Amino acid sequence: MESEKGLNLKILDITITIQEKYPELSKYLEEMPVTIPYMKSPKINIKTLSSYYDSLTSLLGNYVQKHEPEAQKEKSI
């Protein structure tokens, strides 16, 4: 199992990637459930961080899969 520090570093890395390479996705970062807690003092633990990281990788992966092939086609024309 990953450490809290390791997950935080991975979250930071993927967040920077999204902001630098795919800024159009930045608006979704603010709307994710982990960034809008429904509790007054939410508990941040390994499970929460892991879930958030999985959400980020899914968001980025789905976007790249859908949009990168289109960009490749445009470059080859």
Contacts in CASP RR format, 6 or more apart in sequence:
PFRMAT RR
TARGET T0000
AUTHOR 0000-0000-0000
METHOD contacts of the structure
MODEL  1
MESEKGLNLKILDITITIQEKYPELSKYLEEMPVTIPYMKSPKINIKTLS
SYYDSLTSLLGNYVQKHEPEAQKEKSI
1 46 0 8 1.000
2 10 0 8 1.000
2 46 0 8 1.000
2 50 0 8 1.000
3 46 0 8 1.000
4 45 0 8 1.000
4 46 0 8 1.000
4 49 0 8 1.000
7 46 0 8 1.000
7 49 0 8 1.000
7 50 0 8 1.000
7 53 0 8 1.000
8 49 0 8 1.000
10 53 0 8 1.000
11 49 0 8 1.000
11 52 0 8 1.000
11 53 0 8 1.000
11 56 0 8 1.000
14 53 0 8 1.000
14 56 0 8 1.000
14 57 0 8 1.000
14 60 0 8 1.000
15 29 0 8 1.000
15 56 0 8 1.000
17 60 0 8 1.000
18 25 0 8 1.000
18 26 0 8 1.000
18 29 0 8 1.000
18 56 0 8 1.000
18 59 0 8 1.000
18 60 0 8 1.000
19 26 0 8 1.000
22 60 0 8 1.000
22 63 0 8 1.000
22 64 0 8 1.000
25 59 0 8 1.000
25 60 0 8 1.000
25 63 0 8 1.000
28 59 0 8 1.000
29 35 0 8 1.000
29 56 0 8 1.000
30 36 0 8 1.000
32 52 0 8 1.000
32 55 0 8 1.000
32 56 0 8 1.000
34 48 0 8 1.000
34 51 0 8 1.000
34 52 0 8 1.000
34 55 0 8 1.000
42 48 0 8 1.000
END
